[in-house]
Amino acid sequence: MLRKWSFRNKMIVSFVLVSLLPVLIVQTISYYISTEAMKKKIDDLVQVNLLQTSKNLDTSLRAYEDLLFQIFTNDEVIELVKEINDPRADLELSKRKLINLLSNYSYAKFGIRSVAIFTSNGTLICYDQQTGSPYQNLWTGISDLTRLPLYREAIQLPSGNVITPPARIDTINNKEQYGFHLARKLSDLNRPSLEGIGVAVITVYESVLAQAINLTDSRSHDERKVDNRNFLTDSRDRVVSSPDKQDIGKNISEIRGSSTISNMYLNEKSGLKIYNLIDQGELFREMHSMQRLSVYSGMAALLVSGVLIYYLSGSLTRSIRKVVRAMKVAQQGVLNVQVESGNRDEISAIAFGFNKMMNTVSELMTETKQAVEKQKEAEIRALEAQINPHFLYNTLDSINWIAIEKEEHQISQMLKGLAQILRYSVKDSNKWVTVKEELNWMNQYVFLQQHRFRSSFRCVVEHDERTLGFRIHKLLLQPFIENSIIHGFEGRRQGGVLRIAVKVVDESSFSIRIEDNGAGIDEVTLQRLNSGKALDHAGKGSGLGIQNVMERLRMYYGVRASCNISSEIGQGTRVTLVLPVVPEGGEAG
């Protein structure tokens, strides 16, 4: 596309690229370096904040673990659990006392949904703040509490607490839809075996974790605030606590966009991951504004530069346009055109050279015209001096009648053959003929050569009837036949055999084979013949006849035709032509 532009347009584009492109490149690199440096500092700052957030989370969880420890060390709770496990005790009275104790614990901390104890015999004692009933609670409907993974993990743990990731819990008219559990094995501390008699479970709302990792902010509606959110995920990166409760249960990769800066910190106490996601677009909003300002300024500078360059380039290219206009006039054949240039710069030198060249061309054209006229006159005189072919035919015809009158019938027959050969050769030398016509001419030619060499050879012709209508160029075979007779049978008085065979090769080609039992060709000469460096049959002449046939084959048929010559000294020579089939009446492809 650039090739079609004018020199002026190319110069404008070059000036713009040279002047503004480096500025744009430097600006882009600076923006990239600044952005990466800011990302690095933000990552360092976020990692410090995540460490502090993890500590806040540990502090919040420790408060509920302390409450669980109080239940674990309360002798009255342990005694009541032991009574409930004893089938001989008053079960209902012990359960009532234990429920009252658990209700007091449920109000000790903010965010507790329920406090429950699963005894080793499968009895449930629970106080649920949401229902306020000891019979309708979070664990109602579970037939065997001892089969719960939470119970099994806690009862098998020698010491310490079990913390589960937040999950959806049953709720009645409450916005809190998610909660997590803290569980600890209850043991009779008066016994050395410390065998578990039950498990204490505190269920806490997910909002406690949200407050611990500072998910809420009083400035959350500030439009200038950067979108900076913390998430809690489990070991499989599934969100268990989020600013938007609809994100809970999703994988963090579904929330994290391509333009989000992400940092992660593992809280070892809970086994949860704390993710911090910052919207890069909002973080670099001001930087993007500066970048847009730079782009607009660059576009304005580009526009102003383009206008200035346009007007300045006009004066620079005015002389070039004069030369171009003069060249277009010269293309129309006006060779006396001249370019006027008053400047003394490089363009004026081009104009001076153009004017000088046109003067030289005009002189050469005049000389060429005179030479052509002289050549035409010479050709006309040469044509006038040529003997009319009809004069030759009439003269041969007169000699033929004289031979008939003197009863020299052999001479008469030879004269008729010679006349036919002359007519066939002279008229339309490049004409298409059929194989049949070429073979008929060949018979007349061989007949005359046999008389010339006193019947020292005989000719055998074999042909496929299907090939007689195929078309070939006239006189393709004559140089090969002549070389076989003159050079192959040279010095031979009898016994020479010339074989000509025309056969169909396939649907698209046929072959003509010319074979003799003559003297043969040496290896060096044979290689030169097949390579196109033709010699005569004995290697003594120039071989122009064979060379002419080779060139005609390439010109007429291209790669569709081939010629191969094989020979052995004292055994003879074989020439094989393979030509494309051109049916009678058809056109050569």
Secondary structure, 3 states (H helix, E strand, C coil): CHHHCCHHHHHHHHHHHHHHHHHHHHHHHHHHHHHHHHHHHHHHHHHHHHHHHHHHHHHHHHHHHHHHHHHHHCHHHHHHHHHHHCCCCCHHHHHHHHHHHHHHHHCCCCCEEEEEEEECCCCEEEEECCCCCCCCCCCCCCCCHHHCHHHHHHHHCCCCCEECCCEECCCCCCCCCEEEEEEEEEECCCCCCCCEEEEEEEEEEHHHHHHHCCCCCCCCCCCCCCCEEEEEECCCCEEEECCCHHHCCCEHHHHCCCCEEEEEEEECCCCEEEEEEEEHHHHCHHHHHHHHHHHHHHHHHHHHHHHHHHHHHHHHHHHHHHHHHHHHHHHCCCCCCCCCCCCCCHHHHHHHHHHHHHHHHHHHHHHHHHHHHHHHHHHHHHHHHCCCHHHHHHHHHHHHHHHHHCCCHHHHHHHHHHHHHHHHHHCCCCCEEEHHHHHHHHHHHHHHHHHHCCCCEEEEEEECHHHCCCEEECCCCHHHHHHHHHHHCCCCCCCEEEEEEEEEEECCEEEEEEEECCCCCCHHHHHHHHCCCCCCCCCCCCCHHHHHHHHHHHHHHHHHCEEEEEEECCCEEEEEEEEECCCCCCCCC
